[in-house]
Structures are given as structure tokens and as C-alpha cells.
Amino acid sequence: DSGTITLGELMSAFKKISPDADETKVQMLFNGIDRDKSGHIHYAEFLAALAESHGLVTLDRLTEAFDRIDTDGKGYITHDDLKTILGKDYDKEMVDKMIEEGDFKKNNKIDYEELLQLMFSDPVKGDKMAGSISASTSFNEG
């Protein structure tokens, strides 16, 4: 009822589907989806992973999303941009975390290059995301 999934819950779900599911692979999947490293998979993280795993995240869609968030076309996303886009769902701590996660240049904003780095090339935040684990990956040992 919390709206999140813990590692234990994910493991239980895999065990119900496949009793011999490889716990290491399930742990890797969980770690890839749990982008904020909270120990819980939040609904937004789940949707992002699902979209990536189905090839729904493309450069065109990323560009469109970036442009929608950067409403005044300044070439970067700020805390205020995210506050505006989130409206009543705004949470200062969450937005601070979001900016921090993508702010590789440490200038309190995210430009398009940083967004691409976050999504595709950063070894921790990008390559280990659930989308990098192909849908054909087997979660059974052997």
C-alpha cells in the first residue's frame, strides 16, 4: 500500500513466477531500477524502467521532454523548472535530488548533454538502469 516495491517484495514476486530465480540477477535489476538508491522502487522509477526496456525512450522523446521542462528555451533545466512542471506534486527534497543526480557539471542545472549522460553513459546511473538489462535476460540460474 506504500506505492513502492522493496527488494524483498521483488524477490518474492520473481520466486512465485520462477522458484529458481537467480537472486543476484534480481538484485542487479532492483539496483538498476532504484535510481535514487532509497531501497524502494517508486512508481516513477518503475515506469521509467518499463519505458526504457520497451525501447520507448528515444533521443527524439528525450529532446521533447527536455524542451517541455525547459519552458523558456534557455538550454538547461533548473530547480524552478521542475517545481513548475510538478505543480502540486512538488517536493523540494526530491527535486534537489533530481538536480544533483544529473548535474555532472556541478552548476545547479541540467543541460541537454548532462541529460544524455545521465540516461545513457554514466556507468552507475545509466548503464545499470533496468533498460540496459534486455528483456531477453533470463532470471533463472544456469
Backbone as ProteinMPNN parsed JSONL, in Angstrom:
{"seq_chain_A": "DSGTITLGELMSAFKKISPDADETKVQMLFNGIDRDKSGHIHYAEFLAALAESHGLVTLDRLTEAFDRIDTDGKGYITHDDLKTILGKDYDKEMVDKMIEEGDFKKNNKIDYEELLQLMFSDPVKGDKMAGSISASTSFNEG", "coords_chain_A": {"N_chain_A": [[0.803, -1.213, 0.0], [2.176, 1.133, 0.071], [2.983, 2.226, -2.286], [5.422, 1.704, -3.271], [8.101, -0.614, -4.054], [9.941, -3.046, -2.399], [13.198, -4.648, -2.22], [12.872, -7.216, -1.173], [10.152, -7.694, -1.726], [10.176, -7.647, -4.525], [11.859, -9.817, -4.993], [10.292, -11.89, -3.901], [8.148, -11.834, -5.697], [9.428, -12.63, -8.082], [10.211, -15.197, -7.292], [7.762, -16.457, -7.022], [6.957, -16.615, -9.651], [9.091, -17.948, -10.819], [10.583, -20.336, -9.172], [13.336, -20.923, -9.068], [14.688, -18.56, -9.518], [17.45, -16.444, -10.11], [18.968, -14.926, -7.515], [20.979, -12.979, -7.48], [20.789, -11.776, -10.007], [18.237, -10.693, -9.811], [18.677, -8.883, -7.751], [20.481, -7.169, -9.08], [18.78, -6.143, -11.048], [16.906, -4.818, -9.412], [18.606, -2.889, -8.213], [19.276, -1.437, -10.481], [16.854, -0.288, -11.2], [16.116, 1.149, -8.942], [16.776, 4.101, -8.855], [17.212, 6.319, -7.186], [18.411, 5.209, -5.07], [17.07, 4.554, -2.697], [16.248, 2.242, -1.584], [13.805, 1.442, -2.218], [11.609, 0.871, -4.932], [10.143, 3.319, -6.658], [7.036, 4.439, -8.089], [7.442, 6.14, -10.333], [10.077, 5.494, -11.01], [9.742, 2.839, -11.704], [8.053, 3.09, -13.942], [9.764, 4.508, -15.667], [11.806, 2.622, -16.043], [10.353, 0.569, -17.245], [9.532, 1.837, -19.61], [12.03, 2.282, -20.83], [12.93, -0.357, -21.142], [11.267, -1.274, -23.07], [12.032, 0.085, -25.25], [10.978, 2.615, -25.477], [12.088, 4.991, -24.787], [13.588, 7.359, -26.576], [15.968, 9.331, -28.456], [14.58, 11.426, -29.68], [12.292, 11.605, -28.08], [13.448, 12.191, -25.619], [14.554, 14.683, -26.193], [12.224, 16.123, -26.709], [10.973, 15.946, -24.179], [12.888, 17.286, -22.621], [12.736, 19.853, -23.758], [10.114, 20.527, -23.073], [10.275, 20.717, -20.305], [12.204, 22.683, -20.002], [10.911, 25.338, -20.319], [11.26, 28.037, -21.12], [13.244, 27.928, -22.99], [16.014, 28.2, -22.425], [18.092, 26.411, -22.486], [18.81, 24.736, -20.457], [17.821, 22.917, -17.487], [16.366, 23.932, -14.518], [15.983, 24.02, -10.899], [13.667, 25.502, -10.421], [12.303, 25.141, -12.854], [11.589, 22.444, -12.696], [10.021, 22.554, -10.425], [7.882, 24.078, -11.341], [6.854, 22.384, -13.358], [6.083, 20.161, -11.871], [4.139, 21.137, -10.183], [1.507, 20.803, -7.892], [2.557, 18.455, -6.962], [5.103, 18.942, -6.258], [8.122, 18.513, -4.487], [10.561, 19.666, -2.527], [12.928, 18.394, -1.565], [13.017, 16.054, -3.146], [13.263, 17.183, -5.722], [15.684, 18.543, -5.436], [17.343, 16.304, -5.199], [16.969, 15.191, -7.73], [18.1, 17.144, -9.413], [20.715, 17.108, -8.435], [21.497, 14.503, -9.126], [21.679, 14.576, -11.925], [23.381, 16.672, -12.429], [26.195, 16.931, -13.576], [28.114, 18.807, -14.11], [28.14, 20.364, -11.933], [26.744, 22.844, -11.491], [24.279, 23.481, -10.594], [22.203, 23.06, -12.405], [20.74, 21.331, -15.195], [21.872, 20.545, -18.291], [21.199, 19.688, -21.751], [23.177, 17.906, -22.646], [24.05, 16.827, -20.228], [21.72, 15.524, -19.47], [21.598, 13.521, -21.422], [23.952, 12.162, -20.748], [23.265, 11.258, -18.197], [21.155, 9.524, -18.849], [22.271, 7.654, -20.654], [25.144, 7.162, -20.571], [26.519, 7.337, -18.096], [28.262, 5.291, -15.888], [27.17, 4.291, -13.48], [24.579, 5.374, -13.107], [23.399, 5.174, -15.613], [24.144, 2.866, -17.355], [23.494, 0.739, -15.68], [20.848, 0.894, -15.351], [17.488, -0.342, -15.479], [16.696, -0.526, -18.141], [18.978, -1.213, -19.487], [19.248, -3.824, -19.119], [18.44, -6.369, -21.017], [15.231, -7.369, -22.321], [15.291, -10.008, -22.839], [16.878, -11.178, -20.982], [17.521, -13.816, -18.833], [16.167, -14.751, -15.74], [16.683, -16.969, -14.394], [18.847, -19.381, -12.92], [21.804, -20.711, -14.499]], "CA_chain_A": [[0.0, 0.0, 0.0], [3.042, 2.31, 0.14], [3.263, 2.733, -3.623], [6.797, 1.36, -3.602], [8.442, -2.037, -4.014], [11.239, -3.3, -1.779], [13.924, -5.776, -2.816], [12.211, -8.446, -0.716], [8.901, -7.868, -2.468], [10.526, -8.006, -5.899], [12.385, -11.179, -4.94], [9.134, -12.777, -3.7], [7.393, -11.891, -6.951], [10.177, -13.475, -9.02], [10.19, -16.573, -6.791], [6.438, -17.013, -7.327], [6.935, -16.902, -11.088], [10.144, -18.913, -11.113], [11.206, -20.66, -7.884], [14.803, -20.975, -9.129], [15.186, -17.266, -9.979], [18.793, -16.107, -9.635], [18.836, -13.771, -6.617], [21.949, -11.954, -7.869], [20.231, -11.041, -11.147], [17.101, -9.906, -9.321], [19.296, -7.772, -7.011], [21.001, -6.24, -10.088], [17.615, -5.496, -11.638], [16.401, -3.883, -8.406], [19.558, -1.776, -8.093], [19.178, -0.645, -11.7], [15.595, 0.465, -11.216], [16.094, 2.036, -7.766], [17.716, 5.147, -9.256], [17.564, 7.235, -6.106], [19.082, 4.381, -4.053], [16.305, 4.672, -1.461], [15.871, 0.917, -1.098], [12.441, 1.229, -2.69], [11.338, 1.254, -6.309], [8.982, 4.204, -6.692], [6.234, 4.291, -9.292], [8.094, 6.839, -11.448], [11.254, 4.703, -11.388], [9.22, 1.656, -12.375], [7.59, 3.49, -15.28], [10.935, 4.844, -16.483], [12.471, 1.368, -16.401], [9.477, -0.117, -18.19], [9.622, 2.559, -20.885], [13.338, 2.006, -21.428], [13.06, -1.759, -21.522], [10.468, -1.486, -24.272], [12.535, 0.951, -26.307], [10.132, 3.792, -25.611], [12.898, 6.18, -24.592], [14.407, 7.613, -27.751], [16.536, 10.679, -28.436], [13.516, 12.378, -30.008], [11.432, 11.774, -26.906], [14.23, 12.891, -24.598], [14.635, 16.08, -26.618], [10.9, 16.702, -26.492], [10.783, 16.084, -22.732], [13.789, 18.349, -22.168], [12.176, 21.122, -24.211], [8.899, 20.81, -22.304], [10.668, 21.135, -18.955], [12.899, 23.961, -20.198], [9.828, 26.052, -20.995], [11.648, 29.301, -21.733], [14.258, 27.686, -24.007], [17.334, 28.712, -22.038], [19.107, 25.398, -22.762], [19.084, 23.927, -19.269], [16.706, 22.714, -16.569], [16.687, 24.372, -13.161], [15.081, 23.612, -9.829], [12.388, 26.192, -10.64], [11.62, 24.484, -13.977], [10.983, 21.21, -12.193], [8.965, 22.962, -9.486], [6.749, 24.493, -12.175], [6.295, 21.226, -14.072], [5.49, 19.247, -10.892], [2.956, 21.757, -9.584], [1.148, 20.4, -6.529], [3.355, 17.283, -6.584], [6.455, 19.419, -5.962], [8.762, 18.182, -3.212], [11.875, 20.3, -2.632], [13.995, 17.398, -1.367], [13.051, 15.188, -4.324], [13.779, 17.958, -6.849], [17.11, 18.729, -5.159], [17.989, 15.026, -5.536], [16.927, 15.035, -9.184], [19.112, 18.042, -9.98], [22.036, 16.599, -8.029], [21.786, 13.284, -9.867], [22.02, 14.861, -13.315], [24.23, 17.86, -12.525], [27.579, 16.475, -13.643], [28.987, 19.986, -14.179], [28.049, 20.979, -10.603], [26.361, 24.249, -11.611], [22.893, 23.552, -10.13], [21.261, 22.963, -13.509], [20.992, 20.178, -16.065], [21.726, 20.864, -19.709], [20.824, 18.525, -22.551], [24.314, 16.982, -22.629], [24.018, 16.122, -18.938], [20.58, 14.608, -19.509], [22.016, 12.357, -22.205], [24.93, 11.428, -19.946], [22.512, 10.589, -17.144], [20.331, 8.458, -19.407], [22.921, 6.637, -21.477], [26.559, 6.826, -20.492], [27.105, 7.27, -16.767], [28.348, 3.87, -15.573], [26.321, 3.897, -12.365], [23.19, 5.79, -13.273], [22.874, 4.861, -16.938], [24.312, 1.508, -17.838], [22.901, -0.252, -14.787], [19.405, 1.081, -15.277], [16.771, -1.529, -15.931], [16.626, -0.575, -19.59], [20.188, -1.805, -20.043], [19.1, -5.272, -18.989], [17.497, -6.643, -22.102], [14.031, -8.123, -21.969], [15.545, -11.434, -23.019], [17.704, -11.684, -19.886], [16.886, -14.837, -18.038], [16.367, -14.59, -14.31], [16.907, -18.296, -13.841], [20.249, -19.765, -12.924], [22.228, -21.687, -15.49]], "C_chain_A": [[0.843, 1.273, 0.0], [3.302, 2.932, -1.224], [4.693, 2.469, -4.06], [6.978, -0.149, -3.507], [9.815, -2.162, -3.369], [11.922, -4.456, -2.507], [13.257, -7.091, -2.428], [10.934, -8.735, -1.471], [9.166, -8.265, -3.911], [11.021, -9.441, -5.96], [11.242, -12.182, -4.784], [8.335, -12.946, -4.981], [8.101, -12.783, -7.969], [10.133, -14.936, -8.597], [8.844, -17.241, -7.059], [6.352, -17.429, -8.79], [7.912, -18.014, -11.426], [10.913, -19.211, -9.818], [12.736, -20.684, -7.904], [15.401, -19.676, -9.676], [16.53, -16.961, -9.321], [18.716, -14.81, -8.819], [19.798, -12.643, -6.978], [21.406, -11.115, -9.026], [19.041, -10.186, -10.73], [17.621, -8.692, -8.551], [19.831, -6.724, -7.999], [19.856, -5.456, -10.742], [17.076, -4.437, -10.679], [17.307, -2.658, -8.302], [19.498, -0.86, -9.308], [17.936, 0.214, -11.744], [15.547, 1.489, -10.089], [17.107, 3.158, -7.957], [18.115, 6.079, -8.137], [18.205, 6.514, -4.917], [18.41, 4.484, -2.687], [16.001, 3.318, -0.837], [14.441, 0.567, -1.463], [12.368, 1.623, -4.158], [10.048, 2.064, -6.273], [8.286, 4.056, -8.038], [6.9, 4.941, -10.509], [9.317, 6.07, -11.929], [10.821, 3.459, -12.16], [8.782, 1.992, -13.79], [8.757, 3.822, -16.2], [11.65, 3.582, -16.944], [11.653, 0.596, -17.431], [9.557, 0.526, -19.569], [10.939, 2.256, -21.585], [13.427, 0.574, -21.925], [12.258, -2.089, -22.776], [10.882, -0.56, -25.405], [11.723, 2.214, -26.503], [10.902, 5.089, -25.4], [13.82, 6.319, -25.792], [14.98, 9.022, -27.633], [15.478, 11.731, -28.746], [12.638, 12.655, -28.797], [12.165, 12.476, -25.776], [14.32, 14.375, -24.925], [13.313, 16.783, -26.365], [10.639, 16.927, -25.004], [11.639, 17.216, -22.178], [13.196, 19.718, -22.515], [10.908, 21.503, -23.443], [9.231, 21.297, -20.898], [11.36, 22.493, -18.998], [11.967, 24.89, -20.977], [10.251, 27.349, -21.665], [12.835, 29.17, -22.684], [15.656, 28.192, -23.688], [18.451, 27.691, -22.236], [19.506, 24.561, -21.558], [17.838, 23.887, -18.386], [17.174, 23.109, -15.172], [15.686, 23.79, -12.168], [13.701, 24.228, -10.057], [11.6, 25.588, -11.802], [10.893, 23.235, -13.493], [9.852, 21.513, -11.218], [7.707, 23.33, -10.264], [6.061, 23.288, -12.809], [5.564, 20.284, -13.105], [4.25, 19.817, -10.208], [2.718, 21.301, -8.163], [1.926, 19.175, -6.049], [4.794, 17.654, -6.238], [6.888, 19.022, -4.561], [10.201, 18.665, -3.319], [13.011, 19.28, -2.53], [14.138, 16.494, -2.583], [13.667, 15.931, -5.515], [15.27, 18.236, -6.657], [17.895, 17.475, -5.543], [18.061, 14.831, -7.05], [18.001, 15.895, -9.841], [20.506, 17.506, -9.673], [22.447, 15.388, -8.864], [22.243, 13.561, -11.294], [22.982, 16.015, -13.51], [25.71, 17.488, -12.485], [28.565, 17.645, -13.638], [28.971, 20.786, -12.877], [27.773, 22.484, -10.675], [24.88, 24.467, -11.287], [21.857, 23.625, -11.251], [21.659, 21.769, -14.363], [20.796, 20.629, -17.505], [21.45, 19.56, -20.47], [21.931, 17.468, -22.562], [24.335, 16.169, -21.333], [22.851, 15.14, -18.883], [20.947, 13.342, -20.276], [23.019, 11.504, -21.421], [24.224, 10.636, -18.855], [21.778, 9.371, -17.696], [21.13, 7.333, -20.048], [24.353, 6.268, -21.144], [27.147, 6.738, -19.099], [27.102, 5.823, -16.298], [27.462, 3.432, -14.424], [24.867, 4.176, -12.663], [22.594, 5.392, -14.611], [22.933, 3.398, -17.284], [23.658, 0.458, -16.962], [21.402, -0.076, -14.625], [18.713, -0.125, -15.881], [16.704, -1.638, -17.44], [17.846, -1.199, -20.221], [20.176, -3.321, -19.911], [18.033, -5.676, -19.993], [16.339, -7.505, -21.625], [14.257, -9.617, -22.091], [16.42, -12.019, -21.911], [16.916, -12.698, -19.089], [17.181, -14.613, -16.57], [16.463, -15.945, -13.62], [18.38, -18.619, -13.888], [20.518, -20.728, -14.063], [21.974, -21.3, -16.821]], "O_chain_A": [[0.297, 2.374, -0.063], [3.794, 4.058, -1.303], [5.128, 2.957, -5.103], [6.137, -0.864, -2.961], [10.749, -1.459, -3.754], [11.3, -5.153, -3.309], [13.097, -7.98, -3.266], [10.658, -9.883, -1.82], [8.469, -9.116, -4.463], [10.655, -10.195, -6.861], [11.224, -13.211, -5.46], [7.899, -14.047, -5.316], [7.463, -13.594, -8.641], [10.03, -15.822, -9.445], [8.784, -18.447, -7.296], [5.758, -18.453, -9.127], [7.607, -18.908, -12.216], [11.784, -18.44, -9.416], [13.368, -20.488, -6.866], [16.498, -19.688, -10.236], [16.718, -17.193, -8.127], [18.436, -13.74, -9.359], [19.466, -11.471, -6.799], [21.543, -9.891, -9.029], [18.859, -9.08, -11.239], [17.075, -7.596, -8.679], [19.655, -5.525, -7.782], [19.965, -4.249, -10.958], [16.821, -3.3, -11.077], [16.828, -1.524, -8.303], [19.652, 0.355, -9.181], [17.965, 1.327, -12.269], [14.998, 2.578, -10.261], [18.157, 3.177, -7.315], [19.237, 6.584, -8.126], [18.502, 7.127, -3.892], [19.079, 4.5, -1.653], [15.549, 3.246, 0.306], [13.926, -0.479, -1.066], [12.994, 2.596, -4.577], [8.992, 1.552, -5.902], [8.888, 3.598, -9.009], [6.918, 4.357, -11.592], [9.569, 6.001, -13.132], [11.454, 3.075, -13.144], [9.102, 1.266, -14.732], [8.746, 3.461, -17.377], [12.054, 3.482, -18.103], [12.206, 0.036, -18.378], [9.641, -0.172, -20.579], [10.964, 2.003, -22.789], [13.945, 0.323, -23.013], [12.542, -3.072, -23.46], [10.172, -0.432, -26.402], [11.767, 2.823, -27.572], [10.435, 6.161, -25.783], [14.718, 5.503, -25.999], [14.529, 9.813, -26.805], [15.475, 12.806, -28.146], [12.285, 13.802, -28.524], [11.569, 13.272, -25.05], [14.179, 15.222, -24.044], [13.286, 17.908, -25.866], [10.139, 17.981, -24.614], [11.174, 18.011, -21.362], [13.16, 20.622, -21.68], [10.667, 22.684, -23.195], [8.558, 22.177, -20.362], [11.131, 23.346, -18.14], [12.207, 25.188, -22.147], [9.666, 27.734, -22.678], [13.379, 30.177, -23.138], [16.401, 28.571, -24.592], [19.628, 28.044, -22.164], [20.441, 23.764, -21.636], [16.931, 24.708, -18.52], [18.23, 22.68, -14.708], [14.694, 23.163, -12.54], [12.683, 23.552, -9.904], [10.372, 25.525, -11.75], [9.734, 23.002, -13.836], [8.843, 20.808, -11.19], [6.601, 22.941, -9.891], [4.834, 23.185, -12.797], [4.552, 19.682, -13.465], [3.409, 19.067, -9.713], [3.608, 21.395, -7.317], [1.948, 18.889, -4.851], [5.612, 16.778, -5.958], [6.145, 19.168, -3.589], [10.977, 18.134, -4.113], [13.948, 19.309, -3.328], [15.255, 16.197, -3.008], [14.495, 15.372, -6.234], [16.037, 18.171, -7.617], [18.971, 17.563, -6.134], [19.07, 14.371, -7.585], [18.725, 15.43, -10.721], [21.369, 17.459, -10.549], [23.606, 15.263, -9.259], [23.104, 12.854, -11.816], [23.365, 16.313, -14.642], [26.389, 17.706, -11.481], [29.711, 17.495, -13.214], [29.7, 21.767, -12.736], [28.446, 23.29, -10.033], [24.298, 25.489, -11.65], [20.772, 24.18, -11.072], [22.777, 21.262, -14.262], [19.704, 21.041, -17.896], [21.467, 18.473, -19.891], [21.65, 16.271, -22.494], [24.605, 14.968, -21.348], [22.975, 14.053, -18.319], [20.646, 12.231, -19.84], [22.941, 10.276, -21.432], [24.55, 9.473, -18.618], [21.782, 8.308, -17.076], [20.715, 6.175, -19.994], [24.754, 5.136, -21.414], [28.195, 6.115, -18.927], [26.052, 5.181, -16.304], [27.034, 2.278, -14.401], [24.014, 3.305, -12.488], [21.373, 5.283, -14.721], [21.903, 2.755, -17.486], [23.3, -0.613, -17.452], [20.759, -0.799, -13.863], [19.29, -0.841, -16.698], [16.659, -2.748, -17.971], [17.786, -1.668, -21.357], [20.994, -4.014, -20.516], [16.857, -5.353, -19.825], [16.453, -8.263, -20.662], [13.509, -10.41, -21.518], [16.678, -13.223, -21.898], [15.769, -12.453, -18.717], [18.316, -14.318, -16.197], [16.338, -16.04, -12.399], [19.088, -18.181, -14.794], [19.637, -21.449, -14.531], [22.288, -22.043, -17.75]]}, "name": "protein", "num_of_chains": 1, "seq": "DSGTITLGELMSAFKKISPDADETKVQMLFNGIDRDKSGHIHYAEFLAALAESHGLVTLDRLTEAFDRIDTDGKGYITHDDLKTILGKDYDKEMVDKMIEEGDFKKNNKIDYEELLQLMFSDPVKGDKMAGSISASTSFNEG"}
